[in-house]
């Protein structure tokens, strides 16, 4: 698993999410699908390394305020973004403004977020665009999905991409959970807690912020369960909500699965 992680100096959670076996036969190609956090702190060395990867398509899932606050030092020739719709600030900041907050309620909030995230209008637009552009990507060009930390929004979209490619459930979950190896939460948690407390005028315990910094498999399970409850199944969600029909899925598999 660790070989999937590309250690960069200023970009967190950058990794290759190819290389898994597909139920359609063959293996998802390595060097064609990447995922990461933002690029605002990318070093010159990082930029040189990224340039070598041949990434032509980027789905930047961040809101406009995130892009303004942390403008990326790199972007792909074809970068998918959105205008944010009515969501103009981080949803969890509203939760953290409450007086009574603890690690357990923070985890519950994350569950609630994952329940609605697949159906947020701007996510639907971004996810649909990613699959549409991925299906038509030329030759050996690669694609990357990123958000701020490369774990929640990115995690859902990468899991859906794996599903389209026929990656097994255990591998989908393992790749999602790899964030907890790629990112040392203990290293930056105190600084993150200090930042949020100062921004919000609060004094929350540092552990309140831990559920927001890593991932829990239960979060992804919540997203999948929401798709099953709302749409009937993940497959139906892909077709009816995102418009990723059988022909598009086949085009993606033909391009990204090697035998």
C-alpha positions in Angstrom: 0.0 0.0 0.0 2.8 2.5 0.9 4.2 2.3 -2.6 1.0 4.1 -3.8 1.9 7.1 -1.8 4.0 9.7 -3.6 5.8 11.7 -0.8 5.8 15.3 -1.7 7.1 18.3 0.3 4.1 20.6 0.3 1.2 18.5 -1.1 -0.5 16.1 1.4 -2.0 12.8 0.6 -0.8 12.5 -3.0 -1.1 9.0 -4.3 -1.8 6.7 -7.2 -5.1 4.9 -6.8 -4.6 2.5 -9.7 -3.2 -1.0 -9.6 -6.2 -2.8 -8.2 -7.7 -6.0 -9.7 -11.0 -5.5 -11.5 -13.9 -7.9 -11.6 -14.1 -7.2 -15.3 -10.7 -8.9 -15.7 -7.3 -7.3 -15.6 -6.0 -4.5 -13.4 -6.5 -0.8 -13.2 -3.6 0.9 -14.8 -1.0 2.5 -12.6 0.2 6.0 -13.4 -3.2 7.1 -14.7 -5.3 7.9 -11.6 -4.1 10.2 -8.8 -5.7 11.8 -5.8 -4.4 14.5 -3.4 -5.0 17.5 -1.2 -4.5 21.1 -2.5 -1.5 22.5 -4.2 -1.2 25.9 -2.5 2.0 24.9 -0.7 3.6 22.8 -3.4 7.4 23.2 -3.5 9.4 23.7 -6.7 10.5 20.1 -6.4 6.9 19.0 -6.1 5.9 20.9 -9.2 8.7 19.2 -11.1 7.6 15.8 -9.9 4.0 16.4 -10.8 4.9 17.7 -14.2 6.5 14.3 -15.0 3.2 12.5 -14.4 1.4 13.5 -17.5 -1.7 14.7 -15.7 -4.1 16.3 -18.2 -7.4 16.2 -16.2 -8.0 17.6 -12.7 -11.2 17.6 -10.7 -10.7 20.3 -8.0 -13.6 19.7 -5.7 -13.0 22.7 -3.5 -15.4 25.6 -3.0 -14.6 29.0 -4.4 -13.6 30.3 -1.0 -11.2 27.5 -0.6 -9.6 28.2 -3.9 -9.3 31.9 -3.1 -7.8 31.2 0.3 -5.3 28.6 -0.9 -4.8 29.1 -4.6 -3.0 26.2 -6.2 0.5 26.6 -7.6 -0.4 23.9 -10.2 -3.4 22.9 -12.2 -4.0 20.5 -15.1 -4.7 21.7 -18.7 -8.3 20.6 -18.2 -9.4 21.5 -14.6 -13.0 21.0 -13.5 -14.2 23.4 -10.8 -17.6 24.7 -9.6 -19.0 28.0 -8.3 -20.0 26.6 -5.0 -23.7 27.1 -5.3 -25.2 28.2 -1.9 -22.4 26.5 0.1 -19.9 29.4 0.5 -18.1 28.2 3.7 -16.9 24.9 5.1 -19.9 23.0 6.4 -18.1 21.8 9.5 -17.3 25.4 10.7 -21.0 25.9 11.4 -21.0 22.8 13.6 -17.8 23.9 15.4 -19.5 27.2 16.3 -21.7 25.3 18.8 -20.9 25.4 22.4 -21.3 21.7 23.2 -19.0 19.8 20.9 -17.0 16.6 21.6 -15.2 13.9 19.5 -18.3 11.7 19.5 -20.6 14.4 18.2 -17.9 15.4 15.7 -17.9 11.8 14.3 -21.7 11.9 14.1 -21.5 15.1 12.2 -19.1 13.5 9.7 -21.6 10.7 9.3 -24.3 13.2 8.5 -22.0 15.0 6.0 -21.2 11.8 4.1 -24.9 11.0 4.0 -25.7 14.2 2.0 -22.4 14.8 0.2 -23.2 12.5 -2.8 -26.4 14.5 -3.5 -25.1 18.1 -3.0 -25.8 19.8 -6.4 -22.3 21.0 -6.9 -20.9 17.6 -6.1 -23.2 16.0 -8.6 -22.0 18.4 -11.2 -18.3 17.9 -10.4 -18.6 14.1 -10.1 -20.5 13.9 -13.4 -18.0 16.1 -15.2 -15.1 14.0 -13.9 -16.5 10.8 -15.3 -17.5 12.4 -18.6 -14.0 13.9 -19.1 -12.3 10.7 -17.9 -14.1 8.7 -20.5 -12.8 10.9 -23.3 -9.3 11.5 -22.0 -6.7 11.0 -24.7 -4.1 8.3 -24.9 -1.9 7.8 -21.9 -2.9 11.1 -20.1 -3.6 10.8 -16.4 -6.3 12.4 -14.2 -6.2 13.6 -10.6 -9.0 14.3 -8.1 -8.3 16.7 -5.3 -10.0 18.8 -2.6 -8.5 20.5 0.4 -7.2 17.4 2.2 -7.8 14.8 -0.4 -9.9 12.5 1.8 -13.7 13.2 2.1 -15.0 14.6 -1.2 -12.0 13.1 -3.0 -12.5 9.8 -1.1 -16.1 9.5 -2.3 -15.3 10.3 -5.9 -12.3 7.9 -6.0 -14.4 5.2 -4.5 -17.1 5.7 -7.2 -14.3 5.6 -9.8 -13.1 2.3 -8.4 -16.7 1.0 -8.4 -17.0 1.9 -12.1 -13.7 0.1 -12.8 -14.9 -3.0 -11.0 -12.5 -2.8 -8.0 -13.5 -5.1 -5.2 -15.2 -3.7 -2.1 -12.3 -4.6 0.2 -9.8 -2.8 -2.0 -12.1 0.2 -2.3 -12.2 0.5 1.5 -8.5 -0.1 1.9 -7.6 2.6 -0.6 -10.0 5.1 1.1 -8.5 4.2 4.5 -4.9 4.7 3.1 -5.3 8.4 4.0 -4.6 7.5 7.6 -1.2 6.2 6.5 -0.5 8.9 4.0 -1.2 11.7 6.4 0.2 12.0 9.9 -2.7 13.5 11.7 -0.9 13.7 15.1 1.7 15.9 13.5 -0.6 18.7 12.4 -3.6 18.2 14.6 -2.5 20.7 17.4 -1.8 23.5 14.8 -5.1 22.8 13.0 -7.0 22.9 16.3 -5.4 26.2 17.2 -6.2 27.7 13.8 -9.9 26.7 14.0 -10.3 27.8 17.6 -8.8 31.2 16.9 -10.9 31.6 13.7 -14.1 30.6 15.5 -13.3 32.3 18.9 -13.7 28.9 20.6 -11.6 26.8 23.0 -12.5 23.3 21.8 -10.3 20.4 23.0 -7.8 19.3 20.3 -9.5 15.9 20.1 -12.7 17.5 18.8 -10.9 18.1 15.5 -9.5 14.6 15.0 -12.6 13.2 13.2 -12.2 16.0 10.6 -8.6 15.3 9.9 -8.5 11.6 9.2 -11.0 9.1 7.7 -13.1 6.4 9.2 -14.4 3.5 7.2 -17.9 4.1 8.7 -17.9 7.5 6.8 -17.6 5.8 3.4 -20.1 3.2 4.4 -22.5 6.0 5.3 -22.1 7.5 1.8 -22.7 4.1 0.1 -25.7 3.4 2.3 -27.2 6.8 1.4 -26.8 6.0 -2.3 -28.6 2.7 -1.8 -31.4 4.3 0.3 -31.9 7.3 -2.0 -31.2 5.7 -5.4 -31.6 2.0 -4.9 -27.9 1.1 -5.4 -24.5 2.7 -6.2 -25.0 1.6 -9.8 -28.3 3.3 -10.1 -26.9 6.5 -8.5 -24.2 6.6 -11.1 -26.7 6.3 -13.9 -29.6 8.4 -12.7 -27.9 11.0 -10.6 -24.6 11.4 -12.4 -25.6 10.4 -15.9 -22.7 7.9 -16.1 -24.4 5.4 -18.4 -23.2 1.9 -19.5 -21.5 3.3 -22.6 -19.5 5.9 -20.5 -18.6 3.3 -17.9 -17.4 0.9 -20.7 -15.3 3.7 -22.2 -13.6 4.3 -18.8 -12.9 0.6 -18.3 -11.6 0.2 -21.8 -9.2 3.0 -21.2 -8.1 2.2 -17.7 -8.1 -1.5 -17.3 -5.1 -3.5 -18.6 -5.1 -7.3 -19.0 
